[in-house]
Amino acid sequence: MGKLNTKPNIAAPDDFYADLIAAHDGKSDAESEAFNARLILVLANHIGDRDILQEALNVAR
């Protein structure tokens, strides 16, 4: 079983944040929510470990 990494781990986090915000440009609230849902599912699939995903859900709560 893995462990959720909650420490800073993104190279150039400000650049990623800018990319994330830009991905929402021109979208309605509903489109942004749908985009976020798709992104979460893509990243969850990449992680793939159910225990880590459950831990992430608990941390996010």
C-alpha positions in Angstrom: 0.0 0.0 0.0 1.3 3.5 -0.9 1.0 6.6 1.0 -0.5 9.9 -0.1 2.1 12.6 -0.6 0.8 15.9 0.7 4.1 17.7 0.6 4.9 20.1 -2.3 5.7 17.9 -5.3 4.9 19.9 -8.4 7.8 21.4 -10.4 6.9 25.1 -11.2 3.6 25.0 -9.2 2.8 28.6 -10.3 3.1 27.6 -13.9 0.8 24.6 -13.4 -1.7 26.9 -11.5 -1.7 29.3 -14.5 -2.3 26.4 -16.9 -5.1 25.1 -14.8 -6.8 28.5 -14.6 -6.3 29.0 -18.4 -8.0 25.6 -19.0 -11.1 27.2 -17.6 -11.0 30.3 -19.8 -14.2 30.8 -21.7 -16.1 28.0 -19.9 -19.4 28.4 -18.1 -19.6 27.3 -14.5 -21.2 24.0 -15.6 -18.4 23.4 -18.2 -15.7 24.2 -15.6 -17.3 21.8 -13.1 -17.4 19.1 -15.8 -13.8 19.8 -16.7 -12.8 19.5 -13.1 -14.6 16.2 -12.8 -12.9 14.8 -15.9 -9.5 16.0 -14.6 -10.1 14.3 -11.3 -10.9 11.0 -13.0 -7.9 11.2 -15.3 -5.6 11.9 -12.3 -7.3 9.2 -10.2 -6.8 6.7 -13.0 -3.1 7.7 -13.1 -2.7 7.1 -9.4 -4.6 3.9 -9.6 -4.2 2.8 -6.0 -7.6 2.7 -4.2 -6.1 3.2 -0.8 -4.3 6.3 -1.8 -7.4 7.6 -3.5 -9.4 6.9 -0.4 -6.8 8.8 1.7 -7.0 11.7 -0.8 -10.8 11.8 -0.4 -10.4 11.9 3.4 -7.8 14.7 3.3 -9.9 16.7 0.9 -12.9 16.5 3.2 
